[in-house]
């Protein structure tokens, strides 16, 4: 038995999340490294990795609606913004220039941000159930522009463009996560919080995907008419997809700027939506681990590119000269999207699958 | 009343730029069933090329040369990045064009640099005075005339030439067209080239009276609500949608002062608001064909 990893003798084995020993070991090691990371790397990098964890939550959300349910959404930035401002308003300082209610408990403002964003998603869903394909993509793009206008103008909530406001300062059951203490620094606390949230979000998404709802999503993605004929209620499941996806986006938006400590309404533009699309396409659409991989790659990309000028001296690190590292970064977004879609449509996840299958059969190629 | 007439005239002027952009989108959509998000980049590329060519060639020749060059660029992009994707889901191709847009736009922005680049047009901000004290800017008249000429040329091309017929056939049914000896690949290439050239002209006219800057691509995005409004596969729809959106936008810009709670730049987002309203009533736009699904 032990030497036949694909032999299943019960339904429980068939349905298990981690169905092989190697998966269990790999996930265990990953988690152990993740938990140990605060003591292994410096705080600045840790903050970036924490940001990548939050971004991954948002990418998992977009993956639910676009990767699993096949409804193309360019409006993710809009839902991120709703989450970010809901959380900032609930947790904000009541005496500050911008709206704030002073409830700093993360167990309150994080779900609230998710729920408000999910409500917005459910409100948008009727449009989505009427439209298909590229019409839907452009309508969701319209959401980003209209939402962007609203948050730019509503300066009592958002601080206004160029000024911005503070993100929520998290407190967990009275324990302040936003300042360092004798045991952990601020960045270490925030990183651990975000890691835990990412694990919860990923598990929830994975379980959703293999439930009745998830199978309905996949059916709609693959052929919506066939799904409808089989008895999948299209309107209902598209609404659920938008709602859940926006919930994830709202939670991610609420946490996205906690590490940096400041955010500006102009951040929530089309480019942000495109970045999230890039994450799930580069990582691998329709897989949770792909979304996480893509989010980490895209978030860490600027940091990696800042190292490029030391290897290629003709690329400058100053934004006034051309070609510079910022231009290279933006070009790479575009080129990565194109290259992955043409050569490896299943993304990083697909590369991993191919590698795995190669070594599984090694030294035989078939 | 004077304000009203002037803003309608301005709206028709800017609307004709939207119409040109929209036509590019619709031509590509009809040929390949894909919305090309690369159009903003081509528009910017065209306008920047004109700023470089206007010195040696003069405005009109420079514009023509830039249109041809941008068409060539679009042709190359189609061959490199879009042709390998035939048979893949349209969404995938649309996202590829988004990637192209990002990459091309960075290169073009680097070509703009930090200087103020102007297209060197003969109109600037000069105006003609009409009876009743109404002023109409010469550049808007030029935009409308250019658009009208281009639309007429496109009409003749699609209606009376063999190539135009081939393009119409390919957009109607690719396999049947192939069976009749139409090279569908050539149709794809030609539609991208045409759209690129139209975008270059539109970009140049959008920059007339101002300067070429990175933010010009936002104008091209306004063409998206335009084509959704008119219907993705309708050429007349793109023209009518463009004029309608341009007019609504200019009217809002004129009268937004009376609704201050909407915020200062509401006219920038009015195209999207109009699009939402129309789509709630007609999911396939005003003139788009309703999709019939066969199982």
HADDOCK unambig.tbl for C-alpha pairs under 7 A between the chains (distance, minus, plus):
assign (segid A and resid 130 and name CA) (segid B and resid 283 and name CA) 6.69 0.50 0.50
assign (segid A and resid 131 and name CA) (segid B and resid 283 and name CA) 6.32 0.50 0.50
assign (segid A and resid 134 and name CA) (segid B and resid 91 and name CA) 6.92 0.50 0.50
assign (segid A and resid 135 and name CA) (segid B and resid 228 and name CA) 6.95 0.50 0.50
assign (segid A and resid 138 and name CA) (segid B and resid 224 and name CA) 6.92 0.50 0.50
assign (segid A and resid 142 and name CA) (segid B and resid 272 and name CA) 5.38 0.50 0.50
assign (segid A and resid 145 and name CA) (segid B and resid 269 and name CA) 6.46 0.50 0.50
assign (segid A and resid 146 and name CA) (segid B and resid 269 and name CA) 5.93 0.50 0.50
assign (segid A and resid 153 and name CA) (segid B and resid 263 and name CA) 5.70 0.50 0.50
assign (segid A and resid 322 and name CA) (segid B and resid 110 and name CA) 6.57 0.50 0.50
assign (segid A and resid 327 and name CA) (segid B and resid 106 and name CA) 6.19 0.50 0.50
assign (segid A and resid 330 and name CA) (segid B and resid 102 and name CA) 6.93 0.50 0.50
assign (segid A and resid 330 and name CA) (segid B and resid 103 and name CA) 6.96 0.50 0.50
assign (segid A and resid 331 and name CA) (segid B and resid 102 and name CA) 6.43 0.50 0.50
assign (segid A and resid 331 and name CA) (segid B and resid 103 and name CA) 4.46 0.50 0.50
assign (segid A and resid 331 and name CA) (segid B and resid 106 and name CA) 6.37 0.50 0.50
assign (segid A and resid 334 and name CA) (segid B and resid 99 and name CA) 3.84 0.50 0.50
assign (segid A and resid 334 and name CA) (segid B and resid 100 and name CA) 5.98 0.50 0.50
assign (segid A and resid 334 and name CA) (segid B and resid 102 and name CA) 5.23 0.50 0.50
assign (segid A and resid 334 and name CA) (segid B and resid 103 and name CA) 5.03 0.50 0.50
assign (segid A and resid 335 and name CA) (segid B and resid 99 and name CA) 6.28 0.50 0.50
assign (segid A and resid 335 and name CA) (segid B and resid 103 and name CA) 6.50 0.50 0.50
assign (segid A and resid 337 and name CA) (segid B and resid 96 and name CA) 6.52 0.50 0.50
assign (segid A and resid 337 and name CA) (segid B and resid 99 and name CA) 5.68 0.50 0.50
assign (segid A and resid 338 and name CA) (segid B and resid 96 and name CA) 5.11 0.50 0.50
assign (segid A and resid 338 and name CA) (segid B and resid 99 and name CA) 5.78 0.50 0.50
assign (segid A and resid 342 and name CA) (segid B and resid 85 and name CA) 6.76 0.50 0.50
